Amino acid sequence: MDRLSNTVRPYAWGSTTLIPTLLGVAPTGEPQAEMWMGAHPGAPSRISRTSAAPSVTAEQALTDVIAADPAAELGQPAVDKFGPRLPFLLKLLAAGAPLSLQVHPDLAQAQHGYADEERRSVPIDAPHRTYKDANHKPELICALTPFDGLCGFRRPVEAAEAMEGLGVDSLKPYADLLRAHPEEAALREVLTAILTADPAQMAETVAATAAAAERIGGAYAPYARIAHHFPGDAGVLAAMLLNYVQLQPGEALYLGAGVPHAYLEGLGVEIMANSDNVLRCGLTPKHIDVPELLRIVRFEATEPGILRPEASPSGEELYETPVDEFRLSRFDLSPGAAPVDLTAATPQILLCTAGTPKAGELGLGPGESVFVPAGEKAEVSGTGTVFRATVVA
């Protein structure tokens, strides 16, 4: 197995303290939003391997290592199923401010959208480009600290009641629409109206909404906080259509295709299919492709499905999801317990989030990780918490 050297992405919404605190290092004062572990071409992890000449050790990008021999690193079953690439990206995600409100396409939508933009010769780095690749992007976030987010539409009548409770006159038309139609039509019509409203009028409505939410507090406090970071943004009203979720450490959310969501605050372990396809709904200065967004979003009210890990006799606690590109589980290792054999025919990344466990002969501290090629002997021991990321092949 190989110890990973990982890149921390300094996105503006990142917390300045959560990742440094986990790593046991002093904060720099700059936002540290995501630590990426895997083989995403934007910031691949790096490993050091000794070549055939034992005295020569060179640091290499994990993307290059996999490209040199996909079957050896990933296993032939994974290559046959997903192609010659690691199909997931593992992250530490530290939100100090709300992320953009967003949704992801399913596989067929991604393939169609990518092919269409390629046919129309839309530059891959164009600000208005919607599909960066032909893959879907299901994801799962597991809380390491209390973690706040928005996930899926709540019942329209509940959204209407929340808007009415603020006493803002310009919200009344949206509340009336939410009460006047069947659920799917109501949600579609209101989100469309919010995203296509006159910007100046929307800014006034958001300002009034923020002031009322700040004054009333309680259940409205999250919207005041969102509006503080995104004054005048229509996404503040779109957020009121969604379920507000508070995860406790160890709890997780799975975000499938078409489900609008946003992370607001907290530290978590995130895993996702290796894709960059994001359609934004607000809380961002970036391009919002309203027609495509309305085609992708699933307009149905749902309860946010909070996942809790399912334990097995081996001590592995699995977060069940309906996708094969990733499989996330964790091990809480106790002092004196026998080593746990994790040898598998699939590639793995092991991430320590607490304690001082060992992966094979490699000692790990919080925030440290290793890559285990398919079929290589792997076991964890010692004391602490280790997350295991792999695939179903």
FIFIZA-446135 format. One line per 3 residues: their letters; for each residue x, y, z of N, C-alpha, C. Coordinates in steps of 0.05 Angstrom, whole numbers, plus 5000, padded with zeros to 4 digits. Example, Ala and Ser with C-alpha at 12.3 -4.5 7.8 and 13.67 -1.06 7.14 Angstrom:
AS = 5264,4886,5156,5246,4910,5156,5264,4934,5156 | 5257,4955,5142,5273,4979,5143,5258,5001,5157
END
This chain:
MDR = 5017,4976,5000,5000,5000,5000,5017,5025,5000 | 5006,5047,4993,5021,5072,4989,5009,5094,5005 | 5025,5108,5021,5016,5131,5035,5010,5153,5014
LSN = 4987,5167,5018,4979,5188,5000,4988,5216,5009 | 4996,5232,4991,5001,5260,4995,4978,5274,4980 | 4962,5290,4994,4937,5301,4983,4937,5331,4982
TVR = 4921,5341,4964,4919,5370,4960,4894,5381,4975 | 4897,5403,4989,4875,5417,5001,4866,5440,4983 | 4840,5441,4977,4830,5462,4959,4820,5485,4975
PYA = 4829,5510,4968,4822,5534,4985,4798,5549,4975 | 4775,5534,4970,4751,5548,4961,4742,5568,4982 | 4729,5590,4973,4722,5612,4991,4703,5603,5014
WGS = 4687,5583,5009,4667,5575,5029,4680,5557,5051 | 4705,5550,5048,4717,5531,5066,4722,5543,5094 | 4721,5525,5114,4728,5533,5141,4758,5538,5143
TTL = 4765,5557,5160,4793,5563,5165,4805,5545,5186 | 4788,5530,5201,4798,5516,5225,4792,5486,5225 | 4771,5476,5211,4763,5448,5215,4783,5428,5206
IPT = 4794,5432,5182,4814,5413,5172,4840,5416,5188 | 4851,5440,5193,4875,5442,5210,4871,5429,5237 | 4848,5432,5249,4843,5420,5276,4845,5390,5274
LLG = 4833,5378,5253,4834,5349,5250,4863,5340,5246 | 4878,5355,5230,4906,5347,5224,4925,5354,5247 | 4916,5370,5266,4933,5377,5288,4954,5397,5281
VAP = 4947,5415,5262,4966,5436,5254,4953,5464,5258 | 4970,5484,5258,4960,5511,5262,4945,5521,5238 | 4922,5534,5241,4909,5546,5218,4926,5568,5205
TGE = 4923,5571,5179,4938,5592,5165,4922,5617,5163 | 4896,5616,5169,4879,5639,5165,4865,5639,5139 | 4873,5622,5121,4861,5619,5095,4840,5596,5096
PQA = 4819,5598,5079,4799,5576,5079,4812,5550,5068 | 4806,5528,5082,4814,5501,5073,4789,5484,5071 | 4779,5482,5046,4752,5472,5041,4751,5442,5037
EMW = 4769,5431,5021,4768,5403,5014,4796,5391,5012 | 4800,5368,5024,4824,5352,5019,4816,5329,5001 | 4828,5327,4977,4821,5307,4957,4839,5283,4959
MGA = 4827,5260,4959,4841,5234,4959,4832,5217,4936 | 4850,5212,4917,4842,5196,4895,4857,5203,4870 | 4844,5199,4847,4857,5203,4821,4841,5222,4803
HPG = 4830,5243,4815,4817,5263,4799,4839,5279,4785 | 4836,5284,4758,4858,5298,4744,4862,5326,4753 | 4842,5338,4766,4846,5365,4776,4865,5368,4799
APS = 4868,5348,4815,4886,5348,4839,4890,5320,4848 | 4904,5304,4832,4908,5276,4840,4926,5273,4865 | 4920,5253,4881,4939,5247,4903,4965,5238,4891
RIS = 4986,5239,4908,5013,5231,4900,5023,5209,4918 | 5038,5191,4907,5050,5169,4922,5080,5167,4916 | 5094,5154,4934,5123,5150,4929,5127,5120,4928
RTS = 5138,5111,4905,5143,5082,4901,5172,5078,4893 | 5184,5056,4903,5211,5049,4895,5210,5034,4869 | 5227,5042,4850,5228,5029,4824,5244,5004,4826
AAP = 5248,4991,4803,5263,4966,4802,5291,4969,4814 | 5302,4992,4811,5327,4997,4825,5320,5006,4854 | 5326,4989,4874,5316,4994,4901,5323,5021,4912
SVT = 5344,5034,4902,5353,5059,4914,5338,5083,4902 | 5321,5078,4882,5308,5100,4869,5278,5101,4877 | 5271,5122,4891,5243,5126,4899,5234,5153,4887
AEQ = 5211,5152,4873,5202,5177,4860,5172,5181,4867 | 5165,5207,4871,5137,5214,4876,5123,5215,4850 | 5099,5203,4848,5083,5201,4824,5054,5208,4830
ALT = 5041,5220,4810,5012,5225,4813,4998,5198,4811 | 4978,5194,4827,4963,5169,4827,4950,5165,4800 | 4942,5186,4786,4931,5183,4759,4952,5169,4741
DVI = 4977,5177,4742,4998,5165,4725,5003,5136,4733 | 5003,5130,4759,5007,5103,4768,4986,5085,4757 | 4961,5093,4759,4938,5077,4749,4939,5074,4719
AAD = 4945,5096,4705,4946,5095,4675,4968,5076,4665 | 4989,5073,4680,5011,5056,4672,5003,5026,4672 | 4985,5018,4691,4977,4990,4692,4950,4989,4707
PAA = 4928,4996,4693,4902,4997,4706,4894,4971,4719 | 4898,4948,4705,4890,4923,4716,4904,4916,4742 | 4930,4922,4744,4944,4916,4768,4935,4934,4792
ELG = 4930,4959,4786,4922,4978,4808,4893,4976,4816 | 4876,4972,4796,4847,4972,4801,4834,4945,4802 | 4847,4925,4790,4835,4899,4787,4820,4898,4760
QPA = 4821,4875,4747,4808,4873,4721,4778,4876,4722 | 4765,4865,4743,4735,4870,4745,4727,4899,4746 | 4743,4915,4761,4736,4944,4762,4742,4958,4736
VDK = 4763,4950,4722,4769,4962,4696,4748,4955,4676 | 4739,4930,4676,4717,4921,4658,4691,4937,4663 | 4686,4943,4688,4661,4956,4695,4661,4986,4692
FGP = 4684,4998,4700,4685,5028,4701,4705,5040,4682 | 4721,5024,4669,4742,5034,4652,4768,5037,4668 | 4790,5046,4655,4816,5046,4667,4821,5071,4685
RLP = 4803,5076,4704,4806,5099,4722,4793,5092,4748 | 4802,5105,4769,4790,5102,4795,4762,5116,4794 | 4741,5101,4799,4714,5113,4794,4703,5131,4816
FLL = 4718,5135,4838,4708,5152,4859,4729,5172,4868 | 4720,5193,4882,4737,5212,4894,4729,5214,4923 | 4748,5212,4941,4744,5214,4970,4754,5241,4979
KLL = 4739,5254,4998,4747,5280,5007,4742,5283,5037 | 4758,5301,5049,4749,5314,5074,4737,5341,5065 | 4713,5346,5073,4699,5371,5065,4694,5387,5091
AAG = 4703,5412,5090,4700,5430,5114,4686,5455,5106 | 4660,5457,5111,4645,5481,5103,4644,5501,5126 | 4653,5525,5121,4650,5547,5140,4629,5566,5131
APL = 4619,5563,5106,4598,5579,5095,4583,5562,5075 | 4558,5569,5068,4543,5552,5050,4556,5548,5023 | 4554,5523,5013,4562,5517,4986,4539,5525,4967
SLQ = 4544,5524,4941,4522,5530,4922,4500,5510,4924 | 4475,5519,4919,4452,5501,4917,4454,5487,4890 | 4454,5460,4890,4460,5446,4865,4446,5420,4862
VHP = 4448,5408,4838,4436,5383,4832,4454,5369,4812 | 4453,5342,4811,4470,5327,4793,4453,5310,4774 | 4462,5306,4749,4446,5290,4730,4450,5260,4735
DLA = 4431,5244,4724,4436,5215,4724,4454,5209,4700 | 4461,5183,4697,4481,5175,4677,4471,5181,4649 | 4446,5175,4643,4436,5180,4616,4435,5210,4610
QAQ = 4427,5226,4629,4426,5255,4625,4454,5266,4621 | 4473,5256,4636,4501,5266,4633,4512,5258,4606 | 4507,5234,4597,4517,5225,4571,4505,5241,4548
HGY = 4479,5246,4550,4465,5262,4529,4474,5291,4530 | 4476,5303,4554,4484,5331,4556,4513,5335,4547 | 4530,5317,4554,4558,5320,4546,4561,5318,4516
ADE = 4548,5298,4504,4549,5294,4475,4538,5318,4460 | 4516,5330,4471,4504,5353,4458,4523,5377,4459 | 4536,5382,4481,4554,5405,4483,4579,5400,4467
ERR = 4588,5376,4465,4611,5369,4448,4603,5374,4418 | 4579,5366,4411,4570,5369,4383,4569,5399,4376 | 4561,5416,4396,4558,5444,4391,4585,5459,4396
SVP = 4606,5444,4401,4633,5455,4405,4634,5476,4427 | 4620,5471,4449,4621,5489,4472,4648,5483,4486 | 4666,5502,4489,4692,5497,4502,4688,5485,4530
IDA = 4704,5465,4536,4701,5450,4562,4705,5469,4585 | 4720,5491,4582,4725,5509,4604,4708,5534,4603 | 4688,5534,4585,4671,5558,4582,4654,5561,4607
PHR = 4650,5586,4617,4634,5590,4641,4605,5580,4639 | 4595,5579,4614,4567,5570,4611,4565,5540,4604 | 4588,5526,4604,4588,5498,4598,4575,5483,4622
TYK = 4556,5466,4617,4541,5452,4638,4553,5424,4644 | 4560,5409,4623,4569,5382,4627,4599,5380,4621 | 4615,5374,4642,4644,5372,4639,4653,5345,4630
DAN = 4636,5325,4634,4642,5297,4627,4616,5282,4623 | 4618,5257,4616,4595,5241,4610,4586,5222,4633 | 4593,5230,4657,4588,5212,4680,4568,5225,4699
HKP = 4554,5208,4715,4537,5219,4736,4554,5224,4761 | 4541,5237,4781,4556,5245,4805,4540,5240,4830 | 4532,5216,4836,4520,5211,4862,4542,5216,4883
ELI = 4533,5223,4907,4552,5229,4928,4540,5223,4956 | 4558,5219,4975,4550,5214,5003,4568,5231,5021 | 4556,5243,5041,4571,5259,5061,4566,5246,5088
CAL = 4587,5240,5103,4585,5229,5130,4597,5249,5149 | 4581,5257,5169,4589,5278,5187,4611,5269,5207 | 4632,5285,5210,4652,5282,5231,4647,5301,5254
TPF = 4633,5323,5249,4624,5342,5269,4595,5346,5264 | 4580,5360,5282,4553,5368,5274,4554,5382,5247 | 4536,5374,5229,4537,5383,5201,4510,5391,5192
DGL = 4507,5415,5181,4482,5426,5172,4481,5426,5141 | 4457,5420,5131,4454,5421,5102,4425,5423,5093 | 4421,5425,5068,4394,5424,5055,4393,5401,5037
CGF = 4371,5386,5037,4370,5361,5021,4341,5355,5012 | 4336,5357,4986,4310,5349,4975,4287,5369,4982 | 4266,5368,4966,4244,5386,4971,4227,5376,4995
RRP = 4219,5396,5011,4199,5389,5031,4171,5393,5019 | 4151,5385,5034,4123,5387,5024,4117,5416,5018 | 4104,5422,4995,4099,5449,4987,4084,5465,5009
VEA = 4065,5452,5022,4049,5466,5043,4068,5475,5066 | 4088,5459,5072,4107,5467,5093,4124,5491,5084 | 4132,5490,5059,4147,5513,5049,4130,5538,5049
AEA = 4104,5535,5041,4086,5558,5041,4082,5569,5069 | 4079,5552,5089,4076,5561,5117,4101,5576,5126 | 4124,5566,5118,4149,5579,5126,4151,5607,5114
MEG = 4144,5610,5089,4144,5636,5076,4124,5655,5089 | 4100,5645,5094,4079,5661,5106,4087,5671,5134 | 4101,5654,5148,4109,5660,5175,4129,5684,5177
LGV = 4141,5691,5155,4160,5713,5156,4146,5740,5153 | 4121,5740,5144,4106,5765,5141,4116,5784,5120 | 4129,5773,5099,4140,5789,5077,4120,5789,5054
DSL = 4109,5812,5047,4088,5813,5027,4096,5801,5000 | 4121,5805,4992,4130,5796,4965,4134,5765,4964 | 4132,5752,4987,4133,5723,4988,4106,5710,4984
KPY = 4085,5726,4987,4058,5715,4986,4051,5702,4959 | 4059,5713,4936,4053,5700,4911,4065,5672,4909 | 4089,5669,4920,4102,5642,4920,4087,5623,4938
ADL = 4079,5632,4962,4064,5615,4980,4037,5607,4968 | 4024,5626,4954,3998,5619,4941,4002,5598,4920 | 4023,5600,4904,4029,5580,4883,4034,5553,4896
LRA = 4047,5552,4919,4053,5527,4932,4028,5513,4942 | 4008,5529,4948,3983,5517,4958,3963,5511,4936 | 3967,5522,4912,3946,5521,4891,3949,5498,4871
HPE = 3970,5482,4873,3974,5462,4852,3981,5435,4865 | 3980,5413,4850,3991,5388,4860,4021,5392,4866 | 4033,5375,4882,4060,5380,4893,4081,5384,4871
EAA = 4082,5366,4851,4103,5368,4831,4100,5394,4815 | 4076,5401,4807,4071,5425,4792,4077,5450,4809 | 4070,5449,4834,4075,5472,4852,4105,5477,4855
LRE = 4120,5456,4860,4149,5459,4864,4162,5469,4838 | 4154,5458,4816,4166,5467,4790,4159,5496,4785 | 4134,5504,4789,4126,5531,4782,4140,5551,4800
VLT = 4142,5545,4826,4154,5564,4844,4184,5566,4839 | 4198,5544,4835,4227,5545,4830,4232,5561,4804 | 4216,5556,4784,4219,5570,4759,4215,5600,4763
AIL = 4194,5607,4778,4188,5635,4784,4211,5649,4799 | 4223,5635,4818,4245,5646,4834,4269,5651,4816 | 4276,5631,4799,4301,5633,4784,4298,5652,4760
TAD = 4274,5658,4752,4270,5676,4728,4259,5704,4736 | 4258,5709,4762,4248,5735,4771,4267,5758,4764 | 4256,5782,4762,4272,5806,4757,4293,5808,4780
PAQ = 4318,5811,4773,4339,5811,4793,4336,5833,4814 | 4328,5857,4806,4325,5879,4825,4303,5873,4844 | 4280,5863,4834,4258,5856,4852,4265,5833,4870
MAE = 4280,5813,4860,4288,5791,4876,4306,5800,4898 | 4325,5818,4892,4343,5828,4913,4328,5841,4936 | 4306,5856,4929,4290,5869,4950,4276,5848,4967
TVA = 4265,5827,4954,4251,5806,4968,4270,5791,4986 | 4294,5785,4976,4313,5770,4993,4322,5787,5017 | 4325,5813,5012,4333,5830,5035,4311,5831,5056
ATA = 4286,5833,5048,4264,5833,5067,4262,5806,5081 | 4266,5784,5066,4266,5757,5077,4288,5754,5098 | 4312,5763,5091,4334,5760,5110,4330,5776,5135
AAA = 4319,5800,5133,4314,5816,5156,4293,5803,5174 | 4272,5792,5162,4251,5779,5178,4262,5754,5191 | 4278,5738,5177,4290,5714,5188,4309,5720,5211
ERI = 4324,5742,5208,4342,5750,5229,4327,5758,5254 | 4305,5772,5250,4288,5782,5272,4274,5759,5287 | 4263,5740,5272,4248,5718,5284,4266,5697,5296
GGA = 4288,5690,5282,4307,5670,5291,4294,5642,5292 | 4303,5626,5310,4293,5598,5312,4297,5583,5286 | 4276,5571,5276,4277,5555,5251,4285,5572,5227
YAP = 4283,5598,5229,4290,5616,5207,4320,5624,5207 | 4334,5618,5228,4362,5626,5231,4379,5616,5207 | 4376,5591,5197,4393,5583,5175,4390,5601,5150
YAR = 4365,5610,5145,4361,5627,5121,4373,5654,5124 | 4373,5665,5149,4387,5690,5154,4417,5687,5150 | 4428,5664,5158,4456,5659,5155,4463,5656,5125
IAH = 4446,5641,5110,4451,5638,5081,4450,5666,5068 | 4430,5682,5075,4427,5708,5062,4451,5726,5069 | 4462,5723,5093,4486,5739,5100,4509,5734,5081
HFP = 4512,5709,5072,4534,5702,5054,4527,5708,5025 | 4500,5708,5018,4492,5712,4991,4470,5733,4989 | 4476,5758,4996,4455,5779,4996,4443,5782,4968
GDA = 4417,5782,4967,4403,5787,4941,4401,5763,4923 | 4412,5740,4931,4413,5716,4914,4386,5701,4915 | 4375,5695,4892,4350,5680,4890,4351,5653,4904
GVL = 4375,5642,4907,4378,5616,4920,4369,5617,4949 | 4368,5640,4962,4359,5642,4989,4329,5633,4991 | 4313,5641,4971,4285,5633,4970,4283,5604,4962
AAM = 4300,5595,4942,4300,5567,4934,4306,5549,4958 | 4324,5558,4976,4331,5542,4999,4307,5537,5017 | 4288,5555,5017,4264,5552,5034,4246,5530,5024
LLN = 4250,5520,5000,4235,5498,4989,4245,5471,4998 | 4269,5471,5011,4283,5446,5016,4282,5438,5046 | 4287,5413,5051,4289,5403,5078,4315,5413,5091
YVQ = 4313,5423,5115,4337,5431,5130,4345,5407,5147 | 4370,5398,5145,4380,5374,5158,4403,5380,5176 | 4403,5368,5200,4426,5370,5219,4435,5342,5224
LQP = 4459,5336,5215,4472,5310,5220,4489,5311,5245 | 4488,5289,5260,4506,5285,5282,4530,5268,5273 | 4553,5269,5286,4576,5253,5277,4569,5224,5273
GEA = 4577,5213,5251,4571,5185,5244,4547,5182,5226 | 4529,5203,5225,4506,5202,5207,4514,5212,5179 | 4499,5204,5159,4506,5210,5131,4481,5217,5115
LYL = 4486,5230,5093,4465,5235,5072,4475,5224,5046 | 4457,5211,5031,4463,5203,5004,4448,5221,4985 | 4462,5232,4965,4450,5250,4946,4450,5237,4919
GAG = 4427,5228,4909,4424,5216,4883,4418,5237,4862 | 4414,5228,4838,4409,5246,4815,4384,5262,4819 | 4384,5287,4811,4360,5303,4811,4352,5315,4838
VPH = 4367,5309,4859,4360,5319,4886,4374,5345,4892 | 4360,5367,4895,4373,5393,4901,4384,5392,4930 | 4408,5403,4933,4420,5402,4960,4442,5424,4962
AYL = 4449,5429,4987,4471,5447,4993,4482,5440,5021 | 4508,5441,5024,4520,5438,5050,4524,5466,5062 | 4519,5468,5088,4519,5495,5100,4543,5499,5119
EGL = 4548,5479,5137,4569,5483,5156,4576,5456,5169 | 4602,5451,5172,4611,5427,5186,4633,5412,5171 | 4644,5391,5184,4665,5375,5173,4655,5347,5168
GVE = 4661,5336,5145,4651,5309,5138,4670,5295,5119 | 4666,5269,5117,4679,5253,5097,4659,5250,5074 | 4668,5259,5050,4651,5258,5027,4663,5239,5006
IMA = 4645,5223,4993,4654,5206,4972,4634,5209,4949 | 4644,5209,4924,4627,5214,4901,4639,5199,4877 | 4621,5195,4857,4631,5186,4831,4649,5207,4819
NSD = 4669,5199,4805,4690,5217,4795,4681,5233,4772 | 4665,5254,4777,4653,5271,4757,4653,5300,4766 | 4652,5318,4747,4650,5347,4753,4623,5359,4745
NVL = 4603,5342,4740,4577,5352,4730,4560,5363,4753 | 4557,5390,4753,4541,5404,4773,4523,5424,4759 | 4497,5423,4765,4479,5443,4755,4470,5460,4780
RCG = 4476,5485,4779,4472,5502,4802,4444,5515,4802 | 4433,5518,4826,4406,5529,4829,4406,5556,4844 | 4429,5565,4852,4431,5590,4867,4453,5589,4888
LTP = 4456,5610,4903,4477,5614,4923,4505,5612,4909 | 4507,5626,4887,4531,5625,4871,4532,5648,4851 | 4555,5659,4845,4557,5678,4823,4561,5664,4796
KHI = 4563,5637,4796,4568,5622,4771,4542,5619,4755 | 4546,5610,4730,4524,5607,4711,4503,5588,4721 | 4478,5595,4718,4455,5577,4724,4440,5572,4698
DVP = 4441,5547,4689,4428,5539,4664,4399,5531,4671 | 4381,5551,4672,4354,5546,4682,4339,5525,4666 | 4338,5526,4639,4324,5505,4624,4334,5477,4630
ELL = 4360,5474,4630,4371,5447,4635,4366,5439,4664 | 4369,5457,4682,4364,5451,4710,4336,5441,4714 | 4316,5454,4702,4288,5446,4705,4283,5419,4693
RIV = 4299,5412,4674,4297,5385,4662,4308,5363,4680 | 4329,5370,4695,4343,5351,4711,4331,5347,4739 | 4321,5368,4751,4311,5367,4778,4287,5348,4781
RFE = 4287,5333,4802,4264,5315,4808,4245,5331,4827 | 4223,5339,4817,4204,5355,4832,4185,5337,4848 | 4196,5327,4870,4180,5310,4888,4188,5316,4916
ATE = 4169,5318,4934,4175,5322,4962,4184,5296,4975 | 4206,5297,4989,4217,5273,5001,4227,5279,5030 | 4227,5259,5046,4240,5261,5072,4270,5257,5069
PGI = 4286,5273,5081,4315,5269,5078,4323,5243,5091 | 4334,5225,5076,4341,5198,5086,4368,5199,5100 | 4368,5202,5127,4392,5202,5142,4402,5173,5145
LRP = 4426,5168,5136,4438,5141,5137,4454,5138,5163 | 4451,5114,5175,4468,5106,5197,4480,5080,5189 | 4506,5076,5196,4520,5052,5186,4509,5026,5197
EAS = 4509,5006,5180,4500,4979,5187,4524,4962,5195 | 4525,4952,5219,4548,4937,5229,4548,4908,5219 | 4571,4897,5217,4575,4869,5209,4592,4855,5230
PSG = 4593,4828,5230,4609,4814,5250,4639,4821,5248 | 4648,4830,5225,4677,4837,5222,4683,4864,5235 | 4663,4878,5244,4667,4905,5255,4664,4927,5234
EEL = 4661,4920,5209,4657,4940,5188,4629,4951,5190 | 4627,4978,5190,4601,4992,5190,4597,5005,5163 | 4577,4995,5148,4574,5002,5120,4551,5023,5117
YET = 4556,5043,5100,4536,5062,5092,4525,5052,5065 | 4500,5041,5066,4488,5029,5042,4479,5051,5022 | 4487,5047,4997,4479,5065,4976,4472,5048,4951
PVD = 4457,5059,4932,4448,5043,4909,4467,5045,4885 | 4492,5054,4889,4510,5057,4866,4534,5038,4870 | 4548,5032,4848,4571,5015,4848,4598,5030,4847
EFR = 4597,5055,4839,4622,5070,4836,4637,5075,4862 | 4622,5074,4884,4635,5076,4910,4621,5060,4931 | 4636,5053,4952,4626,5038,4975,4641,5049,4999
LSR = 4627,5062,5018,4640,5074,5041,4632,5060,5067 | 4652,5053,5083,4648,5041,5109,4668,5051,5128 | 4665,5044,5154,4684,5053,5174,4689,5031,5194
FDL = 4712,5034,5207,4720,5015,5228,4728,5031,5253 | 4715,5026,5276,4723,5037,5301,4740,5016,5315 | 4766,5021,5316,4785,5001,5326,4790,5005,5355
SPG = 4789,4983,5370,4793,4984,5399,4820,4974,5408 | 4831,4984,5430,4857,4975,5439,4857,4945,5444 | 4877,4931,5435,4880,4903,5440,4865,4885,5421
AAP = 4848,4896,5404,4833,4879,5385,4851,4868,5364 | 4843,4845,5352,4858,4833,5331,4857,4850,5306 | 4879,4849,5290,4878,4864,5265,4855,4856,5247
VDL = 4844,4874,5231,4822,4869,5213,4832,4867,5185 | 4827,4844,5172,4837,4839,5145,4818,4853,5125 | 4829,4871,5109,4814,4886,5089,4822,4878,5060
TAA = 4837,4858,5057,4846,4850,5030,4822,4846,5012 | 4823,4858,4988,4800,4857,4970,4810,4857,4941 | 4793,4848,4923,4800,4848,4895,4794,4875,4881
TPQ = 4788,4895,4897,4782,4922,4887,4801,4942,4899 | 4805,4965,4886,4823,4986,4897,4810,4998,4922 | 4826,5007,4941,4816,5019,4965,4832,5044,4973
ILL = 4819,5063,4986,4832,5084,5000,4823,5082,5029 | 4842,5082,5048,4837,5081,5076,4844,5108,5088 | 4825,5120,5103,4829,5146,5114,4825,5145,5144
CTA = 4844,5155,5159,4842,5157,5189,4829,5184,5196 | 4809,5183,5214,4797,5207,5223,4800,5211,5253 | 4810,5191,5267,4814,5194,5296,4834,5172,5305
GTP = 4849,5179,5326,4867,5159,5338,4893,5156,5324 | 4906,5132,5329,4932,5126,5317,4933,5098,5306 | 4915,5091,5288,4915,5063,5277,4938,5059,5259
KAG = 4941,5034,5250,4961,5026,5230,4946,5013,5207 | 4956,5020,5183,4947,5006,5158,4971,4990,5149 | 4970,4964,5152,4993,4948,5147,5015,4957,5167
ELG = 5038,4965,5157,5060,4974,5174,5061,5005,5176 | 5042,5018,5163,5042,5047,5162,5025,5059,5184 | 5037,5075,5202,5021,5088,5222,5006,5112,5210
LGP = 4982,5116,5220,4965,5137,5209,4956,5156,5232 | 4955,5181,5226,4943,5201,5244,4918,5212,5231 | 4902,5227,5245,4878,5239,5234,4884,5255,5208
GES = 4868,5249,5187,4872,5262,5162,4891,5249,5143 | 4905,5228,5152,4924,5214,5135,4911,5190,5122 | 4921,5182,5099,4907,5162,5083,4927,5146,5066
VFV = 4918,5122,5057,4935,5105,5040,4918,5094,5017 | 4931,5088,4995,4919,5074,4973,4928,5045,4973 | 4909,5027,4970,4914,4999,4969,4906,4988,4942
PAG = 4926,4980,4925,4919,4968,4899,4902,4943,4902 | 4887,4937,4882,4870,4913,4882,4886,4888,4888 | 4876,4871,4906,4889,4846,4912,4912,4847,4931
EKA = 4921,4871,4938,4944,4873,4956,4935,4868,4985 | 4952,4854,5000,4946,4848,5028,4942,4874,5043 | 4921,4876,5059,4915,4900,5074,4901,4893,5100
EVS = 4910,4905,5122,4897,4901,5147,4900,4927,5163 | 4881,4932,5181,4883,4955,5199,4883,4944,5228 | 4897,4959,5245,4900,4951,5273,4905,4976,5290
GTG = 4907,4972,5316,4912,4994,5334,4886,5006,5344 | 4887,5032,5349,4864,5046,5361,4857,5070,5344 | 4831,5073,5338,4822,5097,5323,4800,5090,5304
TVF = 4794,5109,5286,4772,5106,5267,4784,5108,5239 | 4777,5088,5222,4787,5087,5195,4763,5084,5176 | 4762,5102,5156,4742,5100,5135,4754,5084,5112
RAT = 4738,5067,5100,4746,5051,5078,4730,5058,5053 | 4743,5067,5032,4729,5073,5007,4738,5053,4985 | 4719,5041,4972,4725,5022,4951,4702,5023,4931
VVA = 4700,5002,4913,4679,5001,4893,4665,4974,4895 | 4643,4971,4881,4629,4946,4878,4634,4937,4849 | 4650,4917,4845,4657,4908,4818,4651,4878,4815
END
